[in-house]
């Protein structure tokens, strides 16, 4: 891919000032970037094959705001770096990945790429980054401030009352009791139980 094509595509998803460094990374590393439809279970992923000539793939949800997209992209780039350096010997979110993530994101934080108060929350998160942004409620709340405004019926699960009905991923649920950062919810049609993040975007019924 030519630099102009990369810039035209990636500029829709990340802060403008981050594009130069991102182009340098993808232009100098054998890894493909795929922008995916929104997935509620994850923001992005890194996949590699055991076959010698296959090129690893980083995929990121295209519906994320620019700061969520950039953080998720750097999260997955760290997986690639840990994989390249340690192959399959490193744990998916072990110390090698944490160090790679911290090193990858530090220049962006130190340059003032992220606005306050997001920068402060992100610095705290990066002291010991978790496997998922969803696992850090403070960071997730800070990032949600930059989401595109939703319809009035789209709210965070935590805003509903106990027993309220809501839709998520084409299924209907009833909100149950809170368990730490998640709620035990019941799918109405099957009576199956699911734990759902308190900050999940749901449609109130």
URVEN-V931701 format. One record per backbone hydrogen bond with DSSP energy under -1.0 kcal/mol. NH is the residue of the N-H (numbers start at 1). CO is the residue of the C=O. E is the energy in kcal/mol with one decimal. If there is no record, write none. Layout:
NH & CO & E
NH & CO & E
This chain:
6 & 2 & -2.3
7 & 3 & -2.8
8 & 4 & -2.2
9 & 5 & -1.7
10 & 6 & -3.0
11 & 7 & -2.0
12 & 9 & -1.4
13 & 10 & -2.0
14 & 10 & -1.5
18 & 15 & -1.8
19 & 16 & -1.5
22 & 18 & -1.8
23 & 19 & -2.8
24 & 20 & -2.0
25 & 21 & -2.0
26 & 22 & -2.5
27 & 23 & -2.5
31 & 29 & -1.9
32 & 56 & -2.7
34 & 58 & -3.3
36 & 60 & -2.8
45 & 59 & -2.3
47 & 57 & -2.8
54 & 51 & -1.2
57 & 47 & -2.7
58 & 32 & -3.2
59 & 45 & -2.5
60 & 34 & -2.1
61 & 43 & -3.0
62 & 36 & -3.1
69 & 65 & -2.8
70 & 66 & -1.9
71 & 67 & -2.4
72 & 68 & -2.5
73 & 69 & -2.7
74 & 70 & -2.5
75 & 71 & -2.1
76 & 72 & -2.2
77 & 73 & -2.5
78 & 74 & -1.9
79 & 75 & -1.1
80 & 76 & -1.9
81 & 77 & -2.5
82 & 78 & -2.5
83 & 79 & -2.4
84 & 80 & -2.7
85 & 81 & -2.2
86 & 82 & -2.6
87 & 83 & -2.4
89 & 86 & -2.0
94 & 91 & -1.6
98 & 94 & -2.4
99 & 95 & -2.4
100 & 96 & -2.0
101 & 97 & -2.8
102 & 98 & -2.6
103 & 99 & -2.5
104 & 100 & -2.1
105 & 101 & -2.4
106 & 102 & -1.6
109 & 105 & -2.1
110 & 106 & -2.9
111 & 107 & -1.1
112 & 109 & -1.5
113 & 108 & -2.0
119 & 115 & -2.0
121 & 117 & -1.8
122 & 118 & -2.8
123 & 119 & -2.6
124 & 120 & -1.8
125 & 121 & -2.3
126 & 122 & -2.4
127 & 124 & -1.1
128 & 125 & -1.3
135 & 132 & -1.4
136 & 133 & -1.9
140 & 136 & -2.5
141 & 137 & -2.4
142 & 138 & -2.0
143 & 139 & -2.5
144 & 140 & -2.1
146 & 143 & -1.9
147 & 144 & -1.5
154 & 151 & -2.0
155 & 202 & -2.4
157 & 200 & -1.9
158 & 198 & -2.5
159 & 156 & -1.8
160 & 157 & -1.8
163 & 175 & -2.3
164 & 161 & -2.2
166 & 173 & -2.1
167 & 203 & -2.5
168 & 171 & -2.4
171 & 168 & -1.6
173 & 166 & -3.1
174 & 186 & -2.0
175 & 164 & -2.6
179 & 182 & -4.1
182 & 179 & -1.9
183 & 196 & -2.8
184 & 177 & -3.0
185 & 194 & -3.8
186 & 174 & -2.2
187 & 192 & -2.9
188 & 172 & -2.2
191 & 187 & -2.6
194 & 185 & -3.0
196 & 183 & -2.5
198 & 181 & -2.5
200 & 197 & -1.8
202 & 155 & -3.1
203 & 167 & -2.3
204 & 153 & -3.0
205 & 165 & -2.1
